Amino acid sequence: MPTLVSRGRGRRTINEINMVPFIDVMLVLLIIFMVTAPLIAPSMIDLPSVGKGSKQPERIIQIIVGKNDSLELKTPDKTVTIKLAELASIVKREQSSKAPASSSPVVISADRSVKYESVVKVMDTLQRAGVQRVGLSVQLVN
């Protein structure tokens, strides 16, 4: 409710907000936060750990995505430059020819300057072809 002030001839209202209660509340909140902040323990995040496999795969098929989105298929025997359209058929052929009992894992390695979209396209192509074991390499590619 506006306060009435009498000055001279007439009365008029003061249209100002009283800031003192607001400042008092803010100072009390500030003190509460300053006291409770050191008491809060920092939270720890438990990240999952990677266990070691019981048996290392005998044969790994590696797909290297180059800087200009070129693809190379690298096996222990050879390295071949391929296109995205023929990637699935070549990987399936390599998996079935050398290890018919268990499919060889496919590892995708990419240069750090490659767009994320290019790596996802390779993964999507392999998934649509039904390749089961696909992983990403965490080592740097020269």
N, C-alpha and C positions, 0 to 999 in steps of 0.2 A: 504494500500500500504506500503510495507516495506520501512524503512528509510535507506538511504545510509550513511555510516560513512567512513570517510577517516582517516586511521591510517597508518602511515608509507608509504609503497609502493603502496598498492592497495585499492580499495573500496570494501566493502562487506556489505551485508544487515544484519539488526538486526531483528531476529525472535522472538520478545517479544511482548506480549500484553500490551497495556497501561491500567492499572487498575484504574487510577484516575477517569475517567468519570463513570465507573461502580460503584465505591465506592460512588461517589457523588449522583448518582441516588438512590442507596440503602439507604443512609442516609436521603434523602428527603422522600422516601417512609416510612421509619421508623418513622420519625417525623409526617407524615400524619396519620399513624395508631395509634400512641400514642395519638394524639389529638382527633381523632374521636372515639376511643374505649370507653371512658367514656360516650359519648353522646348517644350511642346505648342503648336503653331500653331493658332489658331482656324480652324475649317473654313469654307469659303465655299460657298454654295449658288448654283449657276447656274440662275436662273429663266429660263424661255423668254420671248422677247420677241415682241411682236405686230407683225407686218409690216403695212404699209399695202397695201390692195387696189389692184389696177391700175385698177379702175374702180368708182366709188361707185355703189351702186344708185340707180336713178332714183326708185323709189317704195318707201317703207318702211311696213309696217303695224305700228302700235304698239298693244300691249295694256297698259293701265294698271290695276293691281290697287290698289283704294282701301283706306282704313282699315277699312271695314266689309265687306270682301271683295266690294265692287262692282267690276264690270268695265266698262271703257270701251275701245272700239275706235276708234283715232285714225288717220285717213289724211290725206293732204294736202288732200283735199276736205272732209272732215266728221269729226265726233266723235259716236259713238253709244254709248249705254249698253246693254249686253247682259247675258245670263245665261250661266252656264257651260254649260248644256245646248245652247245655240244657237251657242256660240263656234266650234266646228269648221266648221259649215256656212257661217257668215258669212265666216270667214277664207278658206275654199276659194273661195267665190264672189268675194270681193274679189281674190284672187290670179288667178283665171282671167279675170275681166272686163277688167282693165286691162292686164295684161301676159301674154298667152297664151304667148309664146315662152319666157320665163324667169319662174319664180315669184318673187314679191316676198318679201324677207326679213321675218320676223316678229320684233319685238323686244318683250320683256316688261319692263315697268317696274313697280316696286312701291314703295309707301311704306315707310319704315323700320319702322313699327309693325305691318306686316302679318306674319302668321304664315308661316313657311317652308312649311308644309303647303299654304297657299293657292296659292303660286307653283308648287309641284310639281304640284298638281292641274291648273293651267292648262297647264303643260308636258306633262303626261301626256295631257290631252285633245287637244292639238295633235299629239302623237306618234302617238296611236292613229288620228287622222284622216289621217295620212300627210303632214303638213306637213314639208317637207324642211329649210328654213332657219329655225331658231329660235335666237334669242340672248337674252341678258340685258343690260339696260341698266345701266351703272355710274354714271349721273348721278342726282342727287337729284330726286325728284318733289315738287313743292310741294303 
